[in-house]
Amino acid sequence: MNKNARLCRFALQRTIITALLALVAVLIVFIILIGHKQDTKKVAKTSKASKDSVEAMKQNDDVLTYDISSMQDVTSGLTIVIREYNQQGMTDEKSLPEFGEGNTIPKSLSIGFSRKQSDSIVTVTLRSDHQDSSQWNLILKPVPDAPQTLYLYEKIPYRLSSLSIDTFIPLVLYGSFWWDSDYKMCRFCGETELTEEEAKASGYFENSPHYYIIGAIFHK
């Protein structure tokens, strides 16, 4: 094969390789655009749902539901209570006596958590089978001693073994992670479900620097 033939063959190979690389680049761009389009649809769907608290809770994985039907015949109403704590103890308490006012006790309560608006705020939505609805915001705090600003919280439900009248009954713990200086990481380790008795010895309350307990008081 003479020199000119070899040069022509080499040029043809380079042309084919260049064309293949261009085709691969086009395919990559096409895949990225398709993925972006799908992500945009998901974001739009989420934004639409957030306008309606009912639909938002249906699509929210962070929803806890409690059966309180046993209290329907023995109580006249209920008050939702939110208690805030740090390592020194309770720092604040808020009540929502208007929830369910004028109605009989519902059969069930649902508590949903959403952090779509801000890293430092969680929106809590409370609903019942009577279609009562209340929303409020809880202020979150960054994990102390962490190397960067992190708002890491998790919910732990309480198991309702018994329901009492005129007594605060905890429904859910919403607590902050803590910084483990030995392993250089954030932790939130403990039970996946609590009872009032188990909570007395739980590591959550010993280690979590900031947390809320949402509960209910049933009235006679």
C-alpha positions as CSV (number, residue, x, y, z in Angstrom):
1,M,0.0,0.0,0.0
2,N,1.5,3.4,-1.1
3,K,1.8,6.4,1.2
4,N,-1.2,8.2,-0.3
5,A,-3.5,5.2,0.2
6,R,-2.4,4.9,3.9
7,L,-3.1,8.6,4.4
8,C,-6.6,8.3,2.8
9,R,-7.3,5.3,5.0
10,F,-6.2,7.1,8.1
11,A,-8.3,10.2,7.2
12,L,-11.3,7.9,6.7
13,Q,-10.8,6.3,10.1
14,R,-10.5,9.7,11.7
15,T,-13.8,10.9,10.0
16,I,-15.6,7.8,11.2
17,I,-14.4,8.2,14.8
18,T,-15.3,11.9,14.8
19,A,-18.8,11.1,13.5
20,L,-19.3,8.4,16.2
21,L,-18.1,10.8,18.9
22,A,-20.6,13.4,17.6
23,L,-23.4,10.9,17.6
24,V,-22.6,9.9,21.2
25,A,-22.5,13.5,22.3
26,V,-26.0,14.1,20.7
27,L,-27.4,11.0,22.5
28,I,-26.0,12.2,25.8
29,V,-27.6,15.7,25.4
30,F,-30.9,14.1,24.4
31,I,-30.9,11.9,27.5
32,I,-30.1,14.8,29.7
33,L,-32.9,16.9,28.2
34,I,-35.4,14.0,28.6
35,G,-34.4,13.6,32.3
36,H,-34.7,17.3,32.9
37,K,-38.1,17.4,31.3
38,Q,-39.2,14.5,33.6
39,D,-37.8,16.3,36.7
40,T,-39.6,19.5,35.7
41,K,-42.9,17.5,35.6
42,K,-42.3,16.1,39.1
43,V,-41.5,19.5,40.5
44,A,-44.6,21.0,38.9
45,K,-46.7,18.2,40.3
46,T,-45.3,18.7,43.8
47,S,-45.9,22.5,43.7
48,K,-49.5,21.9,42.6
49,A,-50.1,19.5,45.4
50,S,-48.7,21.8,48.1
51,K,-51.5,24.3,47.4
52,D,-54.0,21.8,48.7
53,S,-53.3,20.4,52.2
54,V,-55.5,17.5,51.6
55,E,-53.8,16.3,48.4
56,A,-50.4,17.2,49.9
57,M,-50.9,14.8,52.8
58,K,-52.1,12.1,50.5
59,Q,-48.9,12.3,48.6
60,N,-46.7,12.9,51.7
61,D,-44.7,9.9,52.9
62,D,-44.2,11.6,56.3
63,V,-47.8,11.1,57.5
64,L,-48.7,9.3,60.7
65,T,-52.3,8.2,61.4
66,Y,-53.7,7.4,64.9
67,D,-56.9,5.5,65.7
68,I,-58.7,7.4,68.5
69,S,-62.1,5.9,67.9
70,S,-62.2,4.5,71.5
71,M,-62.5,8.0,72.8
72,Q,-65.6,9.0,70.9
73,D,-68.1,8.0,73.5
74,V,-66.2,9.1,76.6
75,T,-64.9,12.5,75.7
76,S,-66.3,15.9,74.5
77,G,-63.3,17.3,72.7
78,L,-59.6,17.4,72.3
79,T,-56.7,19.9,72.3
80,I,-53.6,19.4,70.3
81,V,-50.4,20.4,72.2
82,I,-46.9,21.1,70.8
83,R,-44.1,21.1,73.3
84,E,-40.6,22.3,72.5
85,Y,-37.5,21.0,74.3
86,N,-33.7,21.4,74.4
87,Q,-31.2,19.6,76.6
88,Q,-32.2,21.7,79.6
89,G,-35.9,20.8,79.4
90,M,-39.2,22.2,77.9
91,T,-38.8,25.7,76.5
92,D,-42.2,26.3,75.0
93,E,-45.8,24.9,74.8
94,K,-48.5,25.8,72.3
95,S,-52.1,24.6,72.2
96,L,-54.5,24.3,69.3
97,P,-57.9,24.1,71.1
98,E,-59.8,25.2,68.0
99,F,-59.1,21.9,66.2
100,G,-62.3,19.9,66.0
101,E,-64.2,22.5,68.0
102,G,-68.0,22.0,67.7
103,N,-67.6,18.4,66.5
104,T,-67.6,15.0,68.1
105,I,-64.3,13.3,68.5
106,P,-63.0,11.9,65.2
107,K,-62.2,8.3,64.6
108,S,-58.7,9.1,63.5
109,L,-56.0,11.8,63.4
110,S,-53.3,12.3,60.8
111,I,-50.1,14.3,61.3
112,G,-48.0,15.2,58.2
113,F,-44.6,16.8,57.9
114,S,-43.3,18.8,55.0
115,R,-40.1,20.8,54.5
116,K,-40.6,22.1,51.0
117,Q,-40.5,25.8,51.9
118,S,-37.3,26.0,53.8
119,D,-34.6,23.9,55.4
120,S,-35.1,25.6,58.7
121,I,-38.9,25.3,58.8
122,V,-41.2,22.2,58.9
123,T,-44.9,22.6,58.1
124,V,-47.1,20.3,60.2
125,T,-50.5,19.5,58.9
126,L,-53.1,17.9,61.2
127,R,-56.3,16.3,59.8
128,S,-59.1,14.1,60.9
129,D,-61.7,12.0,59.3
130,H,-64.1,14.9,60.0
131,Q,-62.1,16.9,57.4
132,D,-60.9,19.3,60.1
133,S,-57.5,20.8,59.1
134,S,-54.9,22.8,60.9
135,Q,-51.4,23.8,59.8
136,W,-48.5,25.4,61.7
137,N,-44.8,25.9,61.2
138,L,-42.1,24.6,63.5
139,I,-38.7,26.4,63.6
140,L,-35.8,24.0,63.3
141,K,-32.2,24.6,64.5
142,P,-28.9,23.5,62.9
143,V,-27.0,20.5,64.4
144,P,-24.6,22.0,67.0
145,D,-20.9,21.4,66.5
146,A,-21.4,20.0,62.9
147,P,-18.8,21.3,60.5
148,Q,-21.5,22.9,58.3
149,T,-25.0,24.2,58.8
150,L,-27.3,21.2,58.7
151,Y,-31.0,21.0,59.6
152,L,-31.5,17.3,60.1
153,Y,-34.7,16.1,61.9
154,E,-36.6,12.8,62.1
155,K,-40.0,11.8,63.3
156,I,-40.6,8.9,65.8
157,P,-44.2,7.9,66.5
158,Y,-45.5,6.9,69.9
159,R,-47.5,3.7,70.2
160,L,-50.9,4.3,71.8
161,S,-51.2,1.6,74.3
162,S,-53.9,3.5,76.3
163,L,-55.7,6.8,76.1
164,S,-56.5,8.9,79.2
165,I,-58.7,11.9,79.8
166,D,-57.3,15.3,80.8
167,T,-53.8,14.0,80.4
168,F,-51.1,14.9,77.8
169,I,-50.7,11.9,75.4
170,P,-47.7,12.1,73.2
171,L,-48.2,11.2,69.6
172,V,-44.9,11.9,67.8
173,L,-41.4,13.0,68.6
174,Y,-39.8,15.3,65.9
175,G,-36.2,15.5,66.9
176,S,-32.9,16.9,65.7
177,F,-29.8,14.8,64.9
178,W,-26.7,15.2,67.1
179,W,-23.1,15.4,66.2
180,D,-20.9,12.4,67.1
181,S,-17.4,13.9,67.6
182,D,-15.8,10.5,67.9
183,Y,-17.0,9.3,64.5
184,K,-17.3,12.7,62.9
185,M,-20.9,12.2,61.8
186,C,-24.5,13.2,62.6
187,R,-26.6,10.5,64.4
188,F,-30.2,9.9,65.3
189,C,-30.1,6.4,66.7
190,G,-32.8,4.7,68.8
191,E,-36.2,3.1,68.7
192,T,-38.4,3.3,65.6
193,E,-41.4,3.6,67.9
194,L,-41.9,4.8,71.4
195,T,-44.1,4.3,74.4
196,E,-44.3,6.7,77.3
197,E,-42.5,4.1,79.4
198,E,-39.7,3.5,76.8
199,A,-39.3,7.2,76.3
200,K,-38.0,7.6,79.9
201,A,-34.8,5.7,79.0
202,S,-34.6,6.6,75.3
203,G,-31.3,7.9,74.0
204,Y,-33.2,10.4,71.8
205,F,-33.9,12.7,74.8
206,E,-30.4,12.3,76.2
207,N,-28.7,13.2,73.0
208,S,-31.0,15.3,70.8
209,P,-30.2,19.0,71.2
210,H,-33.6,20.2,70.1
211,Y,-37.0,18.4,69.6
212,Y,-40.7,18.8,69.6
213,I,-43.3,16.4,71.0
214,I,-46.8,16.7,69.5
215,G,-49.6,15.3,71.5
216,A,-53.3,15.5,72.4
217,I,-55.4,16.1,75.5
218,F,-58.9,14.6,75.6
219,H,-61.5,16.4,77.6
220,K,-64.3,14.8,79.6
